[in-house]
């Protein structure tokens, strides 16, 4: 009896996972900053944040209906920083990275057509374009040792969805992220360290590939609310 119940539940969960698929598109602004440490762990001072852009595309899949979702995707993120030293030298960095992310959404509340979630992602990122401005001179940083290593970016934040139709949601989110460089251990003693930080504010669209699943779930919520009342 218990085995049949477990098998039935597993089949229902599998069907639910197949049907509950969503495509996400997002763009927004990032307030980014750099932390530079040389080989002696001495930090470069007076660095300030700059405002950059990002765009991402992704796929979200239901893990636990209405509560937990896993997601995967990619995007293009820009990071930068600027500053000056005591000798009145001005320096600025503008970089662009290709990102591939994976993560989880945890939905902790739903009020009418609005849903509130926490999001956590991790992403390896690879530089595809970058410039450093030193006074009036511009240098390409792609391939330089401070930038040629991949970064692993950890982000976490708050996510709000608003349902327009059964198949389309608008969303807004805030995320804070911090990176760590994936360096070669044999060279770490002779290399500096670059860490990037980002405050992301984004807006986007979620398209449900099978709106029937969403409609059934919302009907169950409405029915349960009527029973409570």
GUPA-7707 format. One record per residue (C-alpha): x, y, z negated; residue number from 1; residue in one letter. Coordinates in Angstrom, 3 decimals, always signed. Each point is the difference from the previous one (the first is absolute). Example, Ala and Ser with C-alpha at 12.3 -4.5 7.8 and 13.67 -1.06 7.14 Angstrom:
{{+12.300, -4.500, -7.800}, 1, "A"}
{{+1.370, +3.440, +0.660}, 2, "S"}
END
This chain:
{{+0.000, +0.000, +0.000}, 1, "X"}
{{+2.755, +2.427, -1.009}, 2, "X"}
{{+2.032, -0.900, +3.091}, 3, "X"}
{{-2.956, +0.714, +2.302}, 4, "X"}
{{-0.574, +3.361, -1.712}, 5, "X"}
{{+3.668, +0.922, +0.411}, 6, "X"}
{{-0.003, -1.047, +3.657}, 7, "X"}
{{-3.155, +2.033, +0.649}, 8, "X"}
{{+1.516, +3.040, -1.684}, 9, "X"}
{{+3.200, -0.419, +2.002}, 10, "X"}
{{-1.939, -0.211, +3.275}, 11, "X"}
{{-1.999, +3.116, -0.854}, 12, "X"}
{{+3.186, +1.862, -0.909}, 13, "X"}
{{+1.647, -1.056, +3.274}, 14, "X"}
{{-2.989, +1.144, +2.053}, 15, "X"}
{{-0.035, +3.274, -1.904}, 16, "X"}
{{+3.698, +0.584, +0.701}, 17, "X"}
{{-0.414, -0.639, +3.715}, 18, "X"}
{{-2.838, +2.484, +0.331}, 19, "X"}
{{+1.158, +2.814, -2.291}, 20, "X"}
{{+2.692, +1.619, +2.151}, 21, "X"}
{{+0.687, +3.698, +0.390}, 22, "X"}
{{+2.240, +2.265, +2.082}, 23, "X"}
{{+1.420, +3.154, -1.612}, 24, "X"}
{{+1.401, +3.182, +1.577}, 25, "X"}
{{+1.484, +2.776, -2.135}, 26, "X"}
{{+1.912, +3.261, +0.289}, 27, "X"}
{{+1.077, +2.575, -2.520}, 28, "X"}
{{+2.642, +2.127, -1.672}, 29, "X"}
{{+2.899, -0.955, -2.265}, 30, "X"}
{{+1.932, +2.131, -2.461}, 31, "X"}
{{+3.403, -1.682, +0.142}, 32, "X"}
{{+3.364, +0.389, -1.698}, 33, "X"}
{{+3.439, -1.654, -0.001}, 34, "X"}
{{+2.300, -1.054, -2.801}, 35, "X"}
{{+3.618, -0.334, +1.162}, 36, "X"}
{{+2.684, -1.664, -2.133}, 37, "X"}
{{+3.592, -0.370, +1.184}, 38, "X"}
{{+2.231, -3.027, -0.652}, 39, "X"}
{{+0.704, +1.377, -3.489}, 40, "X"}
{{-3.766, +0.275, -0.719}, 41, "X"}
{{+0.196, +3.805, +0.028}, 42, "X"}
{{-3.290, +1.489, +1.223}, 43, "X"}
{{-0.248, +2.744, +2.605}, 44, "X"}
{{-1.646, +2.928, -1.766}, 45, "X"}
{{-2.604, +2.610, +1.022}, 46, "X"}
{{-1.960, -2.226, +2.400}, 47, "X"}
{{-3.589, +1.071, +0.620}, 48, "X"}
{{-3.010, -1.787, +1.468}, 49, "X"}
{{-1.416, +0.543, +3.491}, 50, "X"}
{{-3.399, -0.761, +1.539}, 51, "X"}
{{-0.063, -2.721, +2.665}, 52, "X"}
{{-2.534, -2.067, +1.981}, 53, "X"}
{{-0.906, -3.674, +0.155}, 54, "X"}
{{-2.287, -2.259, +2.008}, 55, "X"}
{{-0.868, -3.660, -0.591}, 56, "X"}
{{-2.050, -2.836, +1.453}, 57, "X"}
{{-1.008, -3.063, -1.947}, 58, "X"}
{{-2.171, -3.021, -0.605}, 59, "X"}
{{-1.955, -0.688, -3.198}, 60, "X"}
{{-1.433, -3.357, -0.952}, 61, "X"}
{{-2.337, -0.948, -2.838}, 62, "X"}
{{+1.553, -2.211, -2.650}, 63, "X"}
{{-2.724, +0.250, -2.659}, 64, "X"}
{{-3.200, +1.480, +1.422}, 65, "X"}
{{-0.527, +3.578, -1.135}, 66, "X"}
{{+2.969, -0.051, -2.390}, 67, "X"}
{{+3.369, -0.970, +1.461}, 68, "X"}
{{+1.435, +0.444, +3.515}, 69, "X"}
{{+3.403, -0.654, +1.537}, 70, "X"}
{{+1.315, +2.216, +2.740}, 71, "X"}
{{+2.822, +0.155, +2.530}, 72, "X"}
{{+1.059, +2.434, +2.660}, 73, "X"}
{{+2.566, +2.418, +1.307}, 74, "X"}
{{+0.591, +3.657, +0.460}, 75, "X"}
{{+2.359, +2.886, +0.533}, 76, "X"}
{{+1.054, +2.063, -3.027}, 77, "X"}
{{+2.034, +3.195, -0.079}, 78, "X"}
{{+2.183, +1.019, -2.950}, 79, "X"}
{{+2.065, +3.080, -0.672}, 80, "X"}
{{+1.757, +2.175, -2.516}, 81, "X"}
{{+1.874, +3.286, -0.071}, 82, "X"}
{{+2.311, +1.961, -2.276}, 83, "X"}
{{+3.146, +2.055, -0.415}, 84, "X"}
{{+3.183, -0.094, -2.053}, 85, "X"}
{{+2.051, +2.518, -1.966}, 86, "X"}
{{+1.961, +0.888, +3.137}, 87, "X"}
{{-3.205, +1.171, +1.704}, 88, "X"}
{{-0.033, -2.945, +2.400}, 89, "X"}
{{-3.514, -0.864, +1.177}, 90, "X"}
{{-0.919, -3.603, +0.798}, 91, "X"}
{{-3.198, -1.697, +1.102}, 92, "X"}
{{-0.994, -3.506, +1.087}, 93, "X"}
{{-2.880, -1.079, +2.252}, 94, "X"}
{{-0.368, -3.767, +0.462}, 95, "X"}
{{-2.570, -2.374, +1.476}, 96, "X"}
{{-0.388, -3.665, -0.988}, 97, "X"}
{{-1.871, -2.959, +1.445}, 98, "X"}
{{-1.898, -1.803, -2.763}, 99, "X"}
{{-1.582, -3.460, -0.415}, 100, "X"}
{{-2.083, -0.331, -3.145}, 101, "X"}
{{-1.968, -2.534, -1.993}, 102, "X"}
{{-2.075, +0.499, -3.110}, 103, "X"}
{{-3.194, -0.294, -2.005}, 104, "X"}
{{-3.144, +2.060, -0.609}, 105, "X"}
{{-1.799, -0.482, -3.314}, 106, "X"}
{{-3.536, +1.454, +0.017}, 107, "X"}
{{-0.950, +0.934, -3.558}, 108, "X"}
{{-3.221, +1.957, +0.603}, 109, "X"}
{{-2.727, +0.563, +2.580}, 110, "X"}
{{-2.670, +2.713, -0.175}, 111, "X"}
{{-2.562, -0.011, +2.812}, 112, "X"}
{{+1.988, +0.385, +3.246}, 113, "X"}
{{+3.278, +0.839, -1.731}, 114, "X"}
{{+2.623, -2.493, -1.167}, 115, "X"}
{{+3.044, +0.697, -2.192}, 116, "X"}
{{+3.158, -2.106, +0.146}, 117, "X"}
{{+3.592, -0.227, -1.115}, 118, "X"}
{{+2.559, -0.773, +2.722}, 119, "X"}
{{+3.549, -1.368, -0.196}, 120, "X"}
{{+2.285, -0.641, +2.980}, 121, "X"}
{{+3.595, -0.931, +0.749}, 122, "X"}
{{+1.660, +0.750, +3.344}, 123, "X"}
{{+3.388, -0.470, +1.642}, 124, "X"}
{{+0.783, +3.135, +2.006}, 125, "X"}
{{+2.575, +0.613, +2.745}, 126, "X"}
{{+1.247, +3.353, +1.246}, 127, "X"}
{{-0.818, +0.795, +3.634}, 128, "X"}
{{+0.820, +3.721, +0.094}, 129, "X"}
{{+1.752, +2.454, -2.275}, 130, "X"}
{{+1.894, +3.286, -0.096}, 131, "X"}
{{+2.054, +1.830, -2.565}, 132, "X"}
{{+0.356, +3.776, +0.195}, 133, "X"}
{{+3.118, +1.439, -1.636}, 134, "X"}
{{-0.148, +3.778, +0.230}, 135, "X"}
{{-0.576, +0.497, +3.755}, 136, "X"}
{{+1.298, -3.396, +1.140}, 137, "X"}
{{-2.319, -2.957, +0.673}, 138, "X"}
{{+1.283, -3.598, -0.288}, 139, "X"}
{{-1.595, -3.322, +0.843}, 140, "X"}
{{-0.092, -2.197, -3.130}, 141, "X"}
{{-1.139, -3.219, +1.698}, 142, "X"}
{{+2.822, -2.488, -0.521}, 143, "X"}
{{+1.664, +1.955, -2.807}, 144, "X"}
{{+0.711, -2.070, -3.085}, 145, "X"}
{{-2.406, +1.898, -2.269}, 146, "X"}
{{-2.898, -0.691, +2.387}, 147, "X"}
{{+0.833, -3.178, +1.919}, 148, "X"}
{{-1.260, -2.342, -2.726}, 149, "X"}
{{-3.634, -1.094, -0.143}, 150, "X"}
{{-2.127, +1.272, -2.874}, 151, "X"}
{{-2.562, -1.869, -2.051}, 152, "X"}
{{-2.800, +2.405, -0.879}, 153, "X"}
{{-2.368, -0.645, -2.918}, 154, "X"}
{{-3.251, +1.967, -0.108}, 155, "X"}
{{-3.006, +0.106, -2.297}, 156, "X"}
{{-3.032, +2.211, -0.167}, 157, "X"}
{{-3.723, +0.710, +0.013}, 158, "X"}
{{-2.348, -0.766, +2.890}, 159, "X"}
{{-3.569, +1.244, +0.667}, 160, "X"}
{{-2.318, -1.294, +2.755}, 161, "X"}
{{-3.274, +1.436, +1.254}, 162, "X"}
{{-2.262, -2.189, +2.128}, 163, "X"}
{{-1.360, +1.682, +3.130}, 164, "X"}
{{-1.547, -3.150, +1.502}, 165, "X"}
{{+0.195, -3.737, -0.598}, 166, "X"}
{{+3.044, -0.140, +2.262}, 167, "X"}
{{+1.782, +3.303, -0.660}, 168, "X"}
{{+1.457, +1.614, -3.143}, 169, "X"}
{{+1.864, +3.238, -0.561}, 170, "X"}
{{+2.705, +0.003, -2.653}, 171, "X"}
{{+2.415, +2.278, -1.821}, 172, "X"}
{{+2.922, -1.036, -2.142}, 173, "X"}
{{+2.920, +1.237, -2.056}, 174, "X"}
{{+3.154, -2.078, -0.379}, 175, "X"}
{{+3.331, +0.505, -1.729}, 176, "X"}
{{+2.983, -1.845, +1.388}, 177, "X"}
{{+3.656, -0.571, -0.762}, 178, "X"}
{{+2.629, -1.810, +2.062}, 179, "X"}
{{+3.027, -2.160, -0.636}, 180, "X"}
{{+2.681, -0.666, +2.599}, 181, "X"}
{{+0.706, -3.544, +1.150}, 182, "X"}
{{+3.779, +0.281, -0.050}, 183, "X"}
{{+2.735, -2.551, +0.560}, 184, "X"}
{{+1.249, -1.097, -3.483}, 185, "X"}
{{+3.565, -0.333, +1.288}, 186, "X"}
{{-0.018, +3.684, +1.057}, 187, "X"}
{{-2.037, +1.487, -2.835}, 188, "X"}
{{+3.153, +1.072, -1.877}, 189, "X"}
{{+1.117, +2.262, +2.871}, 190, "X"}
{{-3.380, +1.341, +1.120}, 191, "X"}
{{-2.209, +2.772, -1.293}, 192, "X"}
{{-3.663, -0.427, -0.810}, 193, "X"}
{{-3.053, +1.692, +1.492}, 194, "X"}
{{-3.401, -0.198, -1.673}, 195, "X"}
{{-3.150, +1.526, +1.480}, 196, "X"}
{{-3.197, +0.995, -1.784}, 197, "X"}
{{-3.369, +0.858, +1.522}, 198, "X"}
{{-3.395, +1.285, -1.071}, 199, "X"}
{{-2.419, -1.038, +2.783}, 200, "X"}
{{-3.475, +1.434, +0.601}, 201, "X"}
{{-1.801, -1.737, +2.849}, 202, "X"}
{{-3.365, -0.257, +1.737}, 203, "X"}
{{-1.193, -2.712, +2.319}, 204, "X"}
{{-2.571, -2.363, +1.417}, 205, "X"}
{{-0.831, -3.645, -0.758}, 206, "X"}
{{-1.818, -2.064, +2.627}, 207, "X"}
{{-1.594, -3.281, -1.087}, 208, "X"}
{{+0.332, -2.666, +2.697}, 209, "X"}
{{-3.007, -1.967, -1.247}, 210, "X"}
{{-2.550, +2.466, -1.466}, 211, "X"}
{{-2.458, -2.843, -0.765}, 212, "X"}
{{+2.184, -1.035, -2.935}, 213, "X"}
{{+0.000, +3.546, -1.386}, 214, "X"}
{{-3.775, +0.302, +0.429}, 215, "X"}
{{-0.634, -3.257, -1.861}, 216, "X"}
{{+2.273, +1.026, -2.863}, 217, "X"}
{{-1.679, +3.395, -0.417}, 218, "X"}
{{-3.438, -1.612, +0.106}, 219, "X"}
{{+1.075, -2.305, -2.842}, 220, "X"}
{{+1.116, +3.046, -2.027}, 221, "X"}
{{-3.317, +1.776, +0.592}, 222, "X"}
{{-1.955, -3.128, -0.976}, 223, "X"}
{{+2.023, -0.393, -3.200}, 224, "X"}
{{-0.598, +3.659, -0.899}, 225, "X"}
{{-3.752, -0.427, +0.495}, 226, "X"}
{{+0.012, -3.043, -2.272}, 227, "X"}
{{+1.861, +1.961, -2.736}, 228, "X"}
{{-2.510, +2.815, +0.226}, 229, "X"}
END
